[in-house]
Amino acid sequence: MDMTESNHDKGALRKAGLQVTAQRLAVYRAVRQSPHILADALCDEVREQIGTISRQAVYDALNIMTDQGLLRRIQPAGSTARYEIKQDNHHHLVCRKCAKMVDTECSVGHAPCLEAKDPHGFMIDEAEVIYWGICPDCQN
């Protein structure tokens, strides 16, 4: 990793109002490098970066970064939570066989896909859509 990436990661944490710690930096970096990562896999990646860290410390970092809007938690029905860097609104495709997840652009309307047919008086600020199917690898 170069200094530009390191400074970018530190800046992202600061911009979210978070104190920069080795643990938070390692968690953020792991999520940035592996979008849609599962929390258990994230623990392993963080341990490779900084050595010993408790699973609870990783979960605490994920929770505070999600609460501060730095990360996005995605939990498709029947699946464990995954994490990605919070970015413009987009949707996800999930394979029913292997659970692979990929990003896809908004399907209808103008980004960020906020055009509900009947919003029932809600002021909508985000849409979350998950498409389910079979990925190309599992189709073969």
DOMIMAR-301758 format. One line per field, with one value per atom (N, C-alpha, C, O): residue number from 0; x, y, z. Coordinates in steps of 0.001 Angstrom, whole numbers. Example, Ala and Ser with C-alpha at 12.3 -4.5 7.8 and 13.67 -1.06 7.14 Angstrom:
BEGIN
pos	(0; 0; 0; 0; 1; 1; 1; 1);
x	(13190; 12300; 13200; 14236; 12850; 13670; 12900; 13409);
y	(-5690; -4500; -3300; -3319; -2250; -1060; 30; 1138);
z	(7800; 7800; 7800; 8465; 7080; 7140; 7870; 8039);
This chain:
BEGIN
pos	(0; 0; 0; 0; 1; 1; 1; 1; 2; 2; 2; 2; 3; 3; 3; 3; 4; 4; 4; 4; 5; 5; 5; 5; 6; 6; 6; 6; 7; 7; 7; 7; 8; 8; 8; 8; 9; 9; 9; 9; 10; 10; 10; 10; 11; 11; 11; 11; 12; 12; 12; 12; 13; 13; 13; 13; 14; 14; 14; 14; 15; 15; 15; 15; 16; 16; 16; 16; 17; 17; 17; 17; 18; 18; 18; 18; 19; 19; 19; 19; 20; 20; 20; 20; 21; 21; 21; 21; 22; 22; 22; 22; 23; 23; 23; 23; 24; 24; 24; 24; 25; 25; 25; 25; 26; 26; 26; 26; 27; 27; 27; 27; 28; 28; 28; 28; 29; 29; 29; 29; 30; 30; 30; 30; 31; 31; 31; 31; 32; 32; 32; 32; 33; 33; 33; 33; 34; 34; 34; 34; 35; 35; 35; 35; 36; 36; 36; 36; 37; 37; 37; 37; 38; 38; 38; 38; 39; 39; 39; 39; 40; 40; 40; 40; 41; 41; 41; 41; 42; 42; 42; 42; 43; 43; 43; 43; 44; 44; 44; 44; 45; 45; 45; 45; 46; 46; 46; 46; 47; 47; 47; 47; 48; 48; 48; 48; 49; 49; 49; 49; 50; 50; 50; 50; 51; 51; 51; 51; 52; 52; 52; 52; 53; 53; 53; 53; 54; 54; 54; 54; 55; 55; 55; 55; 56; 56; 56; 56; 57; 57; 57; 57; 58; 58; 58; 58; 59; 59; 59; 59; 60; 60; 60; 60; 61; 61; 61; 61; 62; 62; 62; 62; 63; 63; 63; 63; 64; 64; 64; 64; 65; 65; 65; 65; 66; 66; 66; 66; 67; 67; 67; 67; 68; 68; 68; 68; 69; 69; 69; 69; 70; 70; 70; 70; 71; 71; 71; 71; 72; 72; 72; 72; 73; 73; 73; 73; 74; 74; 74; 74; 75; 75; 75; 75; 76; 76; 76; 76; 77; 77; 77; 77; 78; 78; 78; 78; 79; 79; 79; 79; 80; 80; 80; 80; 81; 81; 81; 81; 82; 82; 82; 82; 83; 83; 83; 83; 84; 84; 84; 84; 85; 85; 85; 85; 86; 86; 86; 86; 87; 87; 87; 87; 88; 88; 88; 88; 89; 89; 89; 89; 90; 90; 90; 90; 91; 91; 91; 91; 92; 92; 92; 92; 93; 93; 93; 93; 94; 94; 94; 94; 95; 95; 95; 95; 96; 96; 96; 96; 97; 97; 97; 97; 98; 98; 98; 98; 99; 99; 99; 99; 100; 100; 100; 100; 101; 101; 101; 101; 102; 102; 102; 102; 103; 103; 103; 103; 104; 104; 104; 104; 105; 105; 105; 105; 106; 106; 106; 106; 107; 107; 107; 107; 108; 108; 108; 108; 109; 109; 109; 109; 110; 110; 110; 110; 111; 111; 111; 111; 112; 112; 112; 112; 113; 113; 113; 113; 114; 114; 114; 114; 115; 115; 115; 115; 116; 116; 116; 116; 117; 117; 117; 117; 118; 118; 118; 118; 119; 119; 119; 119; 120; 120; 120; 120; 121; 121; 121; 121; 122; 122; 122; 122; 123; 123; 123; 123; 124; 124; 124; 124; 125; 125; 125; 125; 126; 126; 126; 126; 127; 127; 127; 127; 128; 128; 128; 128; 129; 129; 129; 129; 130; 130; 130; 130; 131; 131; 131; 131; 132; 132; 132; 132; 133; 133; 133; 133; 134; 134; 134; 134; 135; 135; 135; 135; 136; 136; 136; 136; 137; 137; 137; 137; 138; 138; 138; 138; 139; 139; 139; 139);
x	(848; 0; 891; 1895; 519; 1331; 776; -307; 1547; 1159; -137; -901; -395; -1625; -2838; -3796; -2805; -3910; -4056; -5166; -2931; -2956; -3546; -4379; -3119; -3650; -5132; -5898; -5536; -6946; -7784; -8842; -7303; -8035; -8151; -9219; -7057; -7080; -8037; -8795; -7996; -8882; -10350; -11200; -10648; -12035; -12544; -13681; -11697; -12086; -12306; -13289; -11390; -11513; -12764; -13483; -13017; -14183; -15483; -16466; -15472; -16646; -16708; -17618; -15732; -15724; -15150; -15421; -14354; -13800; -12324; -11579; -11921; -10504; -9816; -10346; -8647; -7897; -7114; -6236; -7446; -6709; -6223; -6749; -5234; -4707; -5807; -5874; -6667; -7739; -8753; -9111; -9212; -10193; -9601; -10267; -8361; -7699; -7595; -7831; -7248; -7124; -8485; -8581; -9528; -10873; -11331; -11823; -11176; -11587; -10838; -11436; -9541; -8698; -9139; -9204; -9439; -9865; -11200; -11384; -12125; -13412; -13212; -13825; -12360; -12093; -11480; -11812; -10599; -9902; -10750; -10488; -11757; -12604; -14070; -14672; -14654; -16067; -16952; -16672; -17999; -18969; -18371; -18813; -17378; -16693; -17556; -18253; -17496; -18177; -17347; -16123; -17993; -17299; -16214; -15134; -16465; -15450; -14216; -13088; -14425; -13297; -12566; -11344; -13317; -12728; -11795; -10704; -12220; -11365; -10034; -8977; -10082; -8850; -7947; -6735; -8529; -7734; -7104; -5952; -7854; -7335; -6191; -5187; -6342; -5267; -3993; -2887; -4147; -2973; -2283; -1060; -3060; -2500; -1810; -701; -2480; -1953; -1665; -1248; -1876; -1620; -2843; -3961; -2650; -3721; -4759; -4433; -6008; -7147; -8333; -8524; -9114; -10262; -11375; -11496; -12169; -13333; -14259; -14842; -14394; -15252; -14757; -15565; -13442; -12891; -13207; -13482; -13170; -13525; -14998; -15352; -15862; -17295; -17591; -18445; -16895; -17080; -16709; -17419; -15582; -15152; -16167; -16502; -16656; -17667; -18924; -19484; -19365; -20593; -20456; -21352; -19353; -19208; -19032; -19546; -18313; -18140; -19449; -19709; -20271; -21590; -22493; -23183; -22485; -23296; -22926; -23794; -21641; -21165; -21311; -20949; -21839; -22081; -20862; -20889; -19794; -18583; -18682; -18207; -19306; -19517; -21003; -21840; -21306; -22686; -22758; -21940; -23721; -23964; -25043; -26103; -24774; -25737; -26018; -25090; -27285; -27619; -28799; -29955; -28484; -29565; -30281; -29672; -31549; -32341; -31636; -31196; -31541; -30935; -29418; -28814; -28790; -27334; -26749; -27448; -25461; -24784; -24462; -24434; -24223; -23969; -22659; -21692; -22661; -21480; -21299; -22227; -20101; -19799; -19122; -18380; -19397; -18732; -18588; -19265; -17706; -17546; -18833; -19339; -19357; -20588; -20292; -19322; -21107; -20928; -22292; -23317; -22300; -23575; -24486; -24033; -25760; -26747; -26585; -26467; -26580; -26521; -27196; -27555; -27365; -28030; -27054; -25895; -27534; -26682; -27349; -28571; -26517; -26926; -26327; -25147; -27128; -26637; -26968; -28100; -25957; -26152; -26783; -26317; -27838; -28532; -27706; -27935; -26751; -25964; -24686; -24421; -23888; -22574; -22519; -21510; -23577; -23690; -22776; -22594; -22203; -21406; -22287; -23462; -21707; -22449; -21666; -20454; -22368; -21742; -22644; -23855; -22034; -22786; -23436; -22927; -24553; -25190; -25797; -26164; -25900; -26471; -27957; -28577; -28511; -29935; -30722; -30284; -31869; -32629; -33564; -33655; -34246; -35184; -35082; -34567; -35573; -35552; -34161; -33254; -34008; -32725; -32023; -32652; -30711; -29933; -30244; -30304; -30438; -30240; -31486; -31774; -32213; -33380; -34378; -34750; -34799; -35687; -37143; -37930; -37498; -38850; -39764; -40005; -40267; -41246; -42585; -42952; -43298; -44583; -45515; -46170; -45582; -46365; -45534; -45454; -44916; -44045; -44796; -44163; -46143; -46939; -46515; -46571; -46092; -45710; -44278; -43857; -43521; -42138; -41253; -41475; -40251; -39191; -38058; -37235; -38013; -37068; -35684; -35541; -34651; -33287; -32349; -31181; -32849; -32007; -32896; -33969; -32433; -33143; -32185; -31015; -32677; -31848; -32580; -33654; -31983; -32592; -31577; -30397; -32044; -31186; -31864; -33009; -31139; -31608; -31031; -29843; -31841; -31410; -31420; -32292; -30457; -30396; -29223; -28716; -28794; -27675; -26566; -26791; -25376; -24263; -23757; -24041; -23016; -22503; -21676; -21790; -20850; -20018; -20887; -20599; -21947; -22823; -23771; -24330; -23954; -24805; -24101; -24758; -22780; -22013; -21882; -21268);
y	(-1173; 0; 1232; 1283; 2221; 3440; 4497; 4344; 5565; 6627; 7318; 7754; 7423; 8072; 7300; 7899; 5947; 5126; 5283; 5425; 5257; 5384; 6722; 6778; 7796; 9124; 9226; 9855; 8607; 8601; 7892; 8382; 6734; 5971; 6750; 6788; 7369; 8176; 9354; 9677; 9990; 11118; 10717; 11471; 9536; 9054; 8859; 9211; 8296; 8105; 9453; 9642; 10372; 11703; 12427; 13041; 12351; 13019; 12489; 13219; 11200; 10591; 10914; 10465; 11700; 12093; 11041; 11048; 10130; 9046; 9259; 9760; 8869; 8891; 7793; 6690; 8100; 7130; 6232; 6696; 4940; 3949; 2873; 2740; 2116; 1042; 34; -464; -266; -1233; -718; -1433; 516; 1077; 1204; 910; 1639; 1781; 436; 349; -602; -1940; -2474; -3101; -2235; -2676; -1937; -2559; -622; 171; -284; -463; -469; -886; -2252; -2454; -3178; -4513; -4469; -5181; -3638; -3505; -2858; -3276; -1845; -1184; -2160; -2130; -3013; -3942; -5156; -5799; -5478; -6648; -6292; -6656; -5578; -5205; -6437; -7505; -6288; -7334; -8418; -9566; -8057; -9025; -9416; -8581; -10685; -11185; -10817; -10716; -10622; -10181; -11169; -10741; -12464; -13442; -13365; -13420; -13239; -13102; -11790; -11714; -10772; -9480; -9604; -9035; -10342; -10558; -11170; -10739; -12164; -12814; -11839; -11824; -11023; -10059; -9005; -8617; -8549; -7538; -8126; -7456; -9356; -10012; -10137; -10010; -10384; -10447; -9086; -9016; -8011; -6658; -6209; -5674; -6430; -5833; -6830; -6434; -8101; -9089; -9317; -9382; -9435; -9776; -8663; -7497; -9056; -8168; -9057; -10099; -8661; -9488; -9346; -8328; -10384; -10358; -9214; -8539; -8995; -7925; -6554; -5689; -6347; -5068; -4831; -3701; -5888; -5765; -5406; -4499; -6108; -5813; -4399; -3708; -3972; -2608; -1580; -594; -1819; -899; -888; 175; -2061; -2132; -1373; -623; -1566; -903; 608; 1316; 1114; 2571; 3182; 4267; 2494; 3025; 2980; 3848; 1969; 1895; 2994; 3679; 3157; 4206; 5597; 6459; 5820; 7131; 7309; 8357; 6295; 6417; 6182; 6493; 5642; 5370; 4031; 3887; 3056; 1737; 1487; 2125; 553; 117; -1367; -2164; -1718; -3111; -3653; -3045; -4793; -5427; -6810; -7574; -7138; -8460; -9025; -8858; -9706; -10344; -11384; -11983; -11594; -12552; -13904; -14453; -14422; -15737; -15751; -16823; -14585; -14505; -13746; -13007; -13941; -13145; -11775; -11602; -10822; -9449; -9351; -10059; -8460; -8125; -6621; -5890; -6170; -4745; -4233; -4952; -2962; -2277; -811; -319; -122; 1315; 1976; 1663; 2880; 3587; 4443; 5201; 4326; 5065; 5404; 5167; 5957; 6283; 5071; 3926; 5345; 4278; 3341; 3789; 2074; 1042; -197; -231; -1195; -2418; -3586; -3421; -4766; -5942; -7128; -7270; -7980; -9263; -10328; -10250; -11334; -12395; -13744; -13989; -14617; -15960; -16855; -16905; -17557; -18457; -19698; -20337; -20043; -21263; -20996; -21672; -20015; -19803; -18552; -18312; -17757; -16532; -15401; -14419; -15524; -14428; -13188; -13277; -12022; -10760; -9774; -9625; -9108; -8076; -6851; -6947; -5698; -4449; -4375; -4928; -3692; -3385; -1993; -1553; -1318; 28; -18; -1082; 1132; 1245; 767; 926; 189; -437; 519; 465; 1376; 2290; 3653; 3786; 4649; 5992; 6577; 6006; 7694; 8375; 8077; 8001; 7910; 7649; 8748; 9908; 8472; 7169; 6301; 5757; 6160; 5254; 5546; 4652; 6769; 7154; 7307; 7927; 6763; 6957; 5797; 4906; 5808; 4800; 5161; 6334; 4158; 4424; 5170; 6129; 4742; 5436; 5501; 4510; 6641; 6738; 6840; 6905; 6854; 6887; 8005; 7846; 9131; 10276; 10260; 11210; 9201; 9115; 10045; 10228; 10634; 11362; 10358; 10177; 9714; 8635; 9202; 10136; 8637; 9095; 7972; 8220; 6748; 5638; 4472; 4255; 3727; 2533; 1354; 1477; 220; -986; -2109; -2537; -2579; -3636; -4763; -4521; -5986; -7148; -8040; -8457; -8325; -9242; -10619; -10735; -11652; -13019; -13800; -13595; -14693; -15531; -16481; -16760; -16976; -17904; -17220; -16797; -17118; -16439; -17260; -18456; -16646; -17371; -18610; -19635; -18533; -19684; -20868; -22008; -20605; -21683; -22200; -23289; -21431; -21877; -22964; -23755; -22996; -23978; -25303; -26228);
z	(0; 0; 0; 710; -798; -846; 113; 678; 275; 1220; 813; 1675; -499; -957; -458; 31; -579; -82; 1424; 1936; 2129; 3584; 4006; 4911; 3359; 3680; 3338; 4067; 2225; 1824; 2885; 3279; 3345; 4349; 5656; 6268; 6081; 7302; 7142; 8057; 5978; 5712; 5726; 6201; 5207; 5205; 6630; 6944; 7488; 8887; 9577; 10292; 9355; 9987; 9499; 10287; 8196; 7614; 8221; 8344; 8600; 9236; 10721; 11420; 11212; 12617; 13538; 14739; 12985; 13788; 14063; 13220; 15256; 15598; 14778; 14639; 14246; 13459; 14414; 15141; 14403; 15181; 14221; 13116; 14633; 13788; 13458; 12334; 14427; 14207; 13184; 12247; 13363; 12421; 11033; 10040; 10958; 9668; 8963; 7758; 9695; 9106; 8655; 7600; 9436; 9057; 7810; 6868; 7792; 6634; 5384; 4323; 5516; 4393; 3871; 2658; 4756; 4341; 3596; 2610; 4063; 3373; 2004; 1022; 1940; 654; -342; -1527; 127; -759; -1131; -2147; -325; -578; -390; 620; -1362; -1227; -1016; -1560; -241; 72; 955; 922; 1734; 2582; 3782; 4359; 4144; 5340; 6565; 6479; 7683; 8897; 9325; 9735; 9243; 9649; 8751; 9240; 7457; 6532; 6795; 6673; 7152; 7476; 8685; 8688; 9703; 10878; 10462; 10925; 9598; 9136; 8392; 8611; 7514; 6749; 7655; 7458; 8635; 9562; 10385; 10628; 10806; 11572; 10730; 11255; 9438; 8553; 8471; 8350; 8536; 8439; 9719; 9682; 10868; 12103; 13210; 14298; 12961; 14009; 14871; 14359; 16134; 17065; 17169; 17393; 17000; 17217; 17546; 16919; 18505; 18887; 17853; 17171; 17760; 16865; 17292; 16443; 18597; 19108; 18650; 18312; 18634; 18180; 16712; 16310; 15909; 14487; 14361; 13607; 15092; 15036; 15542; 14986; 16585; 17087; 16023; 15828; 15333; 14273; 13132; 12611; 12745; 11684; 12085; 11284; 13318; 13771; 13800; 13341; 14331; 14409; 13012; 12742; 12134; 10776; 9994; 9162; 10262; 9625; 10182; 9428; 11500; 12132; 11632; 11493; 11363; 10905; 9391; 8858; 8692; 7259; 6396; 5205; 6959; 6197; 5469; 4342; 6127; 5543; 5370; 6008; 4503; 4304; 4657; 4197; 5458; 5839; 4920; 4773; 4303; 3402; 3957; 4225; 4131; 4651; 3876; 4266; 2758; 2001; 2865; 3751; 2610; 3389; 3465; 2456; 4684; 4880; 4811; 4822; 4739; 4629; 5809; 6503; 6022; 7034; 6449; 5231; 7312; 6877; 6107; 6386; 5143; 4359; 4446; 4791; 4130; 4260; 3007; 2338; 2702; 1603; 1976; 2879; 1278; 1471; 999; -79; 1797; 1426; 204; 194; -808; -2049; -2618; -1979; -3818; -4437; -4411; -4430; -4367; -4306; -5497; -6638; -5232; -6252; -5685; -4508; -6507; -6084; -6145; -6526; -5767; -5740; -6415; -6394; -7017; -7561; -6653; -6309; -6254; -5373; -6001; -6419; -6059; -6604; -5543; -4405; -5921; -4996; -4666; -3639; -5523; -5285; -4499; -3505; -4932; -4302; -3430; -2767; -3418; -2618; -3091; -2372; -4280; -4840; -4933; -5290; -4607; -4671; -5528; -5372; -6427; -7254; -7290; -7087; -7551; -7679; -9049; -10024; -9108; -10375; -10267; -9178; -11372; -11392; -11060; -11082; -10757; -10484; -11697; -12837; -11445; -12518; -13254; -14480; -12538; -13175; -12517; -11407; -13208; -12635; -12696; -13301; -12076; -12059; -10744; -9689; -10827; -9606; -8614; -9021; -7383; -6754; -6665; -5598; -7726; -7775; -6663; -5904; -6572; -5482; -5901; -5187; -7022; -7523; -7150; -7964; -5932; -5530; -6162; -6232; -6615; -7251; -6306; -6714; -5049; -4035; -2759; -2033; -2469; -1291; 35; 1089; 7; 1231; 2179; 3399; 1620; 2422; 2943; 3602; 2663; 3119; 2308; 1111; 2951; 2249; 2065; 2962; 919; 659; 379; -411; 1030; 782; 346; 48; 308; -120; -548; 14; -1549; -1993; -1926; -2289; -1465; -1397; -2109; -1686; -3197; -3994; -4132; -4388; -3962; -4168; -5194; -5020; -6260; -7290; -6989; -6685; -7066; -6810; -8112; -8956; -8277; -9463; -9373; -8286; -10521; -10594; -11408; -12542; -10819; -11494; -12674; -12755; -13585; -14762; -14405; -15076; -13365; -12979; -12565; -12931; -11806; -11330; -12419; -12285; -13488; -14588; -15414; -16091; -15356; -16148; -15443; -15975);
